[in-house]
């Protein structure tokens, strides 16, 4: 319970700090939401009336605390442009982003785990160098270029997968997954390299430990030494990095969502910034922040499971 309360307190503090900074940053952006709502030909009197109706005639900190008070009552506000509840808009977009990041990280792990283990076991050999060169080659390609390459190969040339668009899961699981394969692959082909290099480095160090020499001396097969004895103590940094990547991708896959026309949180956030829809921006930032902190808290729990040595005992002091 002490561990959980510390995580909850950290989540609250980070969320508050993030929303305050976001509110202030949106305030200094050029443009005025009143002109966007009013459209062309709107008089200054109409603009002032729109500003007053939105509450933009008040100080920015006053508006922030009004928004915070509504949030504590479960009210995320109403979008200035669509007049729809912000919470409903986010809940509609969030599953798309979650599906994208889960599938992309699953693909990244499918590449990173075997390549990292093989590269560590074959350290210094030609196979190790080939895997490293291939990894750095894909890492050097920008995300939008990787997306265009996958579209050209798998959608235009081979015609295996759809180039763009999103199919809800209600139309069938396979149809939904097909719409995510190319965008997820575009992310995975870049993300797997870092995971692979971290796992390779940690496994090389682990394979030099005395307990690995003992396992080999017992005559255990190499695959059992690698998977049963070496992989688990080598996965701590991998788990941390994976959590950071997943948290970052909650709102960071903007380019991929735009190229593949996926209606996710990242795309919603960018469009809201362009239109200065403050209520939607704050809701998206809050969702991304909470997701990021929660995922990293889960990583901490997984750490406790993987390595009992870091489990903390309750303090007797105080």
N, C-alpha and C positions, 0 to 999 in steps of 0.2 A: 504493500500500500504506500509505503514511503517513496518507493521508486516511481509508482504511478502518479502520485501527487506532484512530484518534482517535474515529471513530463508534462502534466496538465498545466502547471504554473508556467513552464517555459513556453508552451503553446500559446497561452493567453498573452504573455508579454510580447512574444514575437508577432502575433497577429495584430495587437494594438499598435506596436511600433510601425509595422508595415503599412497598415491602413492610414495612419497619420501621415507618413511620408508620401504615400500615394495621393492622398487628398491634396497635399500641398503642391506636389509636382503637377497634378492635373490643373491646378489653379494657374500656374505660370505658362501653360501651353497657349500658343496663339489660337485665336478664333473665339467664337461665342456660340454656345448651344442655342441661344435665343434666335440668332439669325438663321440657324439650320432649321429650327422648328417653324419660324415665321415664313421662310422662303423669300423669293424675290418680290420686291415691291412693298415690303412691310415697312410701315412708318416707325419713327423713333418712339412714338407713344405706344405702339403695339409691342415693340421690343422691350420697353420698360415694363409693360404689363406682363409679358411672358416671364421676364426675369423675376418680377415680384411673385408671380404664381409659382415659380420653381423654387423660390426662396433665395435666389442669387443676389438679392439686394442686401443680404446679411453678410456679416463677417464670415470668412472661411472656417474659422475655428468654431463659431456658433453652429454653422451648418454641419460640421463634423460631429459635434456632440449631439445634435438632433438626430443625425443618421445613426450614431452609436446607440442612443437611447432606443430608437426603433428596432435596431438589430437585437438588442437584449430582450426585446419582446417577440423576437422571431420574424420581424418585418424587414426584409432586405431592400425594400423600396420598389418603386415603379420605374421602368425604363422611360426616359424622356421622349424617345422617338417612337417606340412601338406601343407604349402604354400598357405593357404586359408586366406582371410581377417578375422581378429580377430572379428570385429563387426558382421559379418555374423555368425560366430561360436557361439558367445554369444547369438545372437537373436534366433538361433536354439535351444539352451539349456534352455534359460530363461523361456519360457512357461511351460516347464516340472516342474521346481522348483516352479513357481508361482502357478500352479495347485496343487502341493503337499502341499504347505503351506496353501493355502486357504481351501482345503478340510480338512486338519489336524486340523486347528484352528476352523473350523466349527464343527467338531466332538468334539473337546475339549470343546467348548462352550455348545454343547448339553448335555454334562456330567456336566460341572461346574456350569451352571446357576441353574438348578433345585436342584442339590445337595447342592449348597451353600445357596440358599434361604431356603430350607427345614431344613438344618442343623442349620441355624441361628434362624429360627422360633422354632425349637425343641431343642434349646441350653441346654446342660446338660442332655438330655434324652438318652435312649438306642439307638434310631435311629441316633442321632447326633454322638455318639461314634462309631457306626457301619460304618457310612459314613467316619468318620475320619480314622478309622483303615483300611478300604478298600483303601482309598486314599493314605495313607502312604505306604501300601503294594505295590501298583503299582508304586509309586514314587521310591521305593528302588530297583526296577528291572532296570538294565542297558538297554539302548535303543536297543543294538544288541540282547540281550536275549529276550526282548519283541518282536522284529521282528521275531526271530526264533520260538517263541511260537505261534505267530499268523499264521505263515506259516504252522506249524505242525497241528494246530487245524482246520483252515479254508481252507487250500489248500490240505493238505495231507489226513487228517482224513475225513473231511466233503466234500471236493472237491467242495466247493461253489465258490471259487475265484482262479485266477491264482497266482502261487507262486512268479514268477518274470516276468520281461519284461514290456515293455511300448507299448501301443497301441495309435497311434495318433487319434485325435478327428475326422479326416477325415474318419476314419473307422466306425464312429458311436459314439454318445455321451455316451451311456451305456457301450460300449466296452472300451472306454477311462476311464470312471469313475471306472470300475471294476479293471483296472490295478493300480489304485491309492488307493483303499479302504484299503488294507492290510498295505502298507507303511504309509498311513495317520493315520490309527488306531494305529500303533505302536508308532507314535509320540504323538497322542492325549491321549493315555492311560497314558502318563507321564506328558504331559503339563497341563492336566485338573486339576491336584491336586493343583498346585500353584494358579491357577485362582480361584478354589473353596475356598481355605483357605482365600485368600484375600477378596473375596466377603463375606464370612461368617463373618469374623472379622469386616468388615465395616458395615454390616447389623446389627450385634448385637449392635454395638454402635448407629446406626441410630434408631433402634427400642426402644431405651431408651430416645429418644428426646421428647420434649413436643408436637411437632406437630403430632407425631405418637399417643401419648396418646389422643390428641384432636380428631384425626380421629377415634380411637377406641370408644371414648365416643359418637360419632355421630351414632354409631351402624353400621359402615361400615363392610362388610364381611372381614375375614382375608386375602383372596386372593387379594382383592382390596387394602387393607392397604399395603400388601407386594409388589405388583407389581406396583401400581400407586404412592404410597407415599414413600415407603422405598427403592425401587430398584434404582431409578434414582440418589439420592444423595449418594448412596453406590457404584456407579459404576465408580467413578473417578479413583481410584487406579487400578481397573480391566482394564479399557481402556488403561491406561499407560502401565501396564504389558503386555497386549495383543499386543500393538504396539512393545514393546521391543522383545517379543517372535517372532513375525512375521519378524521383521528386522533381528534377529539372525538366523532364519531358512532359509533366502535367500541363505546364503552360508554355513550354519552350519549343514544341514542335510546330511552330507557326508556319514556317516555310513549307514543310511537308503537307500540313493540312490545307494550305492555300493551293499548292500545285495539284494535289489530288482531290480538291473540292470536298474536303471532309468538314462537316459542321461541328468542330470541336471547340474546346475552351480557348485554345490559343488563337484561333481565327476570330472568335467572338471578342476576345480582349483587344486585338488589334483594330477591328472595325469600330469598337466602342471608343478607343482612344482617338481615332480619326474624327469621330462625330462628337467627342467630348461628352459622351453619355456617362456621367459620373457615377450614377447608381449601379450601372452594369460593370463599370471598371472596378469599383470597390467590391462588388460581389465576386467577380472573377479573381481579383487579387486575394481576397479572403479565402476562397476555395483552394487556390494554388498554395497559399501559405499553410493552411491547415493540412492539406495533403502532403506537403513537403515535410512538415514536422512529424506528422503521424507515421510516415514511411520510415523516417530516420529513427523514430522511437521503436518501431517494429524491428529495425536493424539492431538496436541495442538489446532487445529481448532475444533475438536470434544469437547474438554474441554470447549471452548468458547460457544458451542451450549448447552452443558449439564448444565453449571453453568454460568448464566449471570453475577454473582458477580465478576468473574475474567476477564471480558472484560475490556480492558484498554481504557481509553479515550485519545484522542490526547493531547499532552502536549502543553501548551501555552507558555512555556519557550523557549527562543531562537528564 
